[in-house]
Amino acid sequence: MFPADVARAVARKIVEELQLACERIEIAGSLRRGNPAVHDIDLVLLPKTSSEEFSLGGSTLLEELLEHLVERGSLASVRGKDKVKCFVATKTGIPVDLYVARPATWATLLLIRTGSKEHNIRLAQRARELGMKLRASGDGIEDGHGNVLKVDAEEDVFRILGLPYLAPEDRTWS
């Protein structure tokens, strides 16, 4: 576990470094929920490059900025896929996970990556009760016919599920 104030400072620095390549970038996970200690840093980002053509590992401005952070020694690359890339902040040892959204998945990915795990399970259960499916990947919420519903903000997911909106710091169950 890492103190949240240390992790938040690292997260803010990474956000500042990557901002130029992103339409949106937000701190998610337990930092966003306000936990006093965290296991890692979760960042959800929407690259300026068209997400249909975007792939981590490509030659985009985002990739160039990430490569610069690695070359400079700020981050060490651990692994990467199309939608998530994992690093370690070299000075602190804090794992850093970057999740890449598309405009249509921004809100649900931010919601899912903010958690908590228990909160996500409750949302998924509620979706099933209504004959829907909240995709654990953050790729959206499906109606009973498999159509992905339009979600522009986290509040939309709560509304669709007939639940009151919960702020990130309230998304936990004991």
C-alpha positions as CSV (number, residue, x, y, z in Angstrom):
1,M,0.0,0.0,0.0
2,F,1.1,3.5,-0.8
3,P,0.0,6.8,1.0
4,A,-2.6,8.5,-1.1
5,D,-0.9,11.9,-1.0
6,V,2.3,10.4,-2.6
7,A,0.2,8.5,-5.2
8,R,-1.9,11.6,-6.0
9,A,1.3,13.7,-6.5
10,V,2.6,11.1,-8.9
11,A,-0.7,10.8,-10.7
12,R,-1.0,14.5,-11.1
13,K,2.4,14.7,-12.6
14,I,1.6,11.9,-15.1
15,V,-1.7,13.6,-16.0
16,E,0.2,16.9,-16.6
17,E,2.8,15.1,-18.8
18,L,0.1,13.3,-20.9
19,Q,-2.5,16.1,-21.1
20,L,-1.3,17.4,-24.4
21,A,-2.1,14.1,-26.1
22,C,-5.6,13.6,-24.5
23,E,-9.0,15.1,-25.0
24,R,-9.7,13.9,-21.4
25,I,-7.6,12.3,-18.7
26,E,-8.8,11.6,-15.2
27,I,-7.5,9.9,-12.1
28,A,-9.7,6.9,-11.2
29,G,-9.6,4.0,-8.8
30,S,-9.1,4.3,-5.1
31,L,-7.5,7.7,-5.4
32,R,-10.6,9.1,-6.9
33,R,-12.7,7.5,-4.2
34,G,-10.5,9.3,-1.6
35,N,-8.9,6.2,0.1
36,P,-6.1,7.1,2.5
37,A,-3.8,4.4,1.0
38,V,-3.8,2.8,-2.5
39,H,-2.4,-0.2,-4.2
40,D,-1.9,1.6,-7.5
41,I,-2.7,4.6,-9.7
42,D,-5.5,4.2,-12.3
43,L,-5.8,6.8,-15.1
44,V,-8.6,6.8,-17.7
45,L,-7.8,8.7,-20.8
46,L,-9.3,9.6,-24.1
47,P,-6.6,10.2,-26.7
48,K,-6.8,13.1,-29.1
49,T,-6.1,10.6,-31.9
50,S,-9.2,9.0,-33.3
51,S,-9.8,6.1,-31.0
52,E,-10.8,3.8,-33.9
53,E,-7.2,4.1,-35.1
54,F,-5.6,4.4,-31.7
55,S,-3.6,1.5,-30.4
56,L,-1.1,1.5,-27.6
57,G,2.1,0.6,-29.2
58,G,1.4,2.9,-32.3
59,S,3.2,6.0,-33.2
60,T,0.9,8.6,-31.7
61,L,1.7,11.7,-29.6
62,L,0.5,9.8,-26.5
63,E,2.9,7.0,-27.3
64,E,5.7,9.5,-27.8
65,L,5.0,11.1,-24.5
66,L,4.8,7.7,-22.7
67,E,8.1,6.7,-24.3
68,H,9.7,10.0,-23.2
69,L,8.6,9.2,-19.6
70,V,10.1,5.8,-19.9
71,E,13.4,7.1,-21.4
72,R,13.6,9.8,-18.8
73,G,13.2,7.1,-16.1
74,S,10.0,8.4,-14.6
75,L,8.1,5.2,-15.6
76,A,9.1,1.6,-16.3
77,S,6.9,-0.2,-18.7
78,V,5.5,-3.5,-17.4
79,R,3.1,-4.6,-20.1
80,G,0.6,-3.2,-22.5
81,K,-2.5,-4.2,-24.6
82,D,-4.8,-2.3,-26.8
83,K,-6.9,-0.8,-23.9
84,V,-4.6,-0.9,-20.9
85,K,-0.9,-0.2,-20.4
86,C,0.8,-0.9,-17.2
87,F,3.9,0.9,-15.7
88,V,5.6,1.4,-12.5
89,A,6.5,4.9,-11.2
90,T,10.3,4.3,-10.8
91,K,10.9,6.7,-7.9
92,T,8.1,5.4,-5.7
93,G,7.4,1.9,-7.0
94,I,3.7,2.6,-7.4
95,P,2.1,0.6,-10.2
96,V,0.4,2.9,-12.8
97,D,-2.4,1.5,-15.1
98,L,-3.5,3.6,-18.1
99,Y,-7.0,2.7,-19.5
100,V,-7.8,4.0,-23.0
101,A,-11.4,5.0,-23.7
102,R,-13.3,5.9,-26.8
103,P,-15.8,8.8,-26.7
104,A,-18.7,6.3,-26.4
105,T,-17.0,4.4,-23.5
106,W,-15.5,7.3,-21.6
107,A,-18.2,7.5,-18.8
108,T,-18.6,3.7,-18.2
109,L,-14.9,3.1,-18.3
110,L,-14.3,5.9,-15.7
111,L,-17.1,4.5,-13.6
112,I,-15.8,0.9,-13.7
113,R,-12.2,1.9,-13.2
114,T,-13.2,4.1,-10.2
115,G,-14.8,1.1,-8.5
116,S,-15.0,-0.1,-5.8
117,K,-15.1,-3.7,-6.8
118,E,-18.1,-4.2,-4.5
119,H,-19.8,-1.2,-6.1
120,N,-19.2,-2.5,-9.6
121,I,-20.7,-5.9,-8.5
122,R,-23.8,-4.1,-7.2
123,L,-24.2,-2.1,-10.4
124,A,-23.8,-5.3,-12.5
125,Q,-26.3,-7.1,-10.4
126,R,-28.8,-4.3,-10.8
127,A,-28.3,-4.3,-14.5
128,R,-29.0,-8.0,-14.6
129,E,-32.2,-7.6,-12.6
130,L,-33.3,-5.2,-15.3
131,G,-32.4,-7.5,-18.1
132,M,-29.3,-5.5,-19.0
133,K,-25.6,-6.0,-18.9
134,L,-23.0,-3.6,-17.5
135,R,-19.8,-4.6,-19.3
136,A,-17.0,-5.2,-16.7
137,S,-14.5,-4.0,-19.3
138,G,-16.1,-0.5,-19.1
139,D,-17.2,-0.8,-22.8
140,G,-20.8,0.2,-21.9
141,I,-24.2,-1.0,-20.7
142,E,-26.4,-3.2,-22.9
143,D,-30.1,-3.3,-23.0
144,G,-32.0,-6.6,-23.1
145,H,-31.4,-6.9,-26.9
146,G,-27.6,-6.4,-26.7
147,N,-27.7,-2.8,-27.9
148,V,-25.1,-0.6,-26.2
149,L,-26.9,2.4,-24.6
150,K,-25.7,5.9,-25.0
151,V,-23.9,7.1,-21.9
152,D,-22.4,10.5,-21.7
153,A,-21.7,10.7,-18.0
154,E,-21.5,8.4,-15.0
155,E,-24.8,9.8,-13.8
156,D,-26.4,8.3,-16.9
157,V,-25.5,4.8,-15.8
158,F,-27.1,5.4,-12.4
159,R,-30.2,6.8,-14.1
160,I,-30.5,3.9,-16.5
161,L,-30.3,1.5,-13.6
162,G,-32.9,3.4,-11.6
163,L,-30.4,4.2,-8.8
164,P,-29.5,7.5,-7.1
165,Y,-26.1,8.9,-8.2
166,L,-23.3,8.2,-5.8
167,A,-20.2,10.4,-5.7
168,P,-16.9,8.4,-6.1
169,E,-16.1,8.7,-2.4
170,D,-19.4,7.0,-1.6
171,R,-18.9,4.0,-3.9
172,T,-18.1,1.4,-1.4
173,W,-19.9,-1.2,0.6
174,S,-18.7,-2.9,3.8
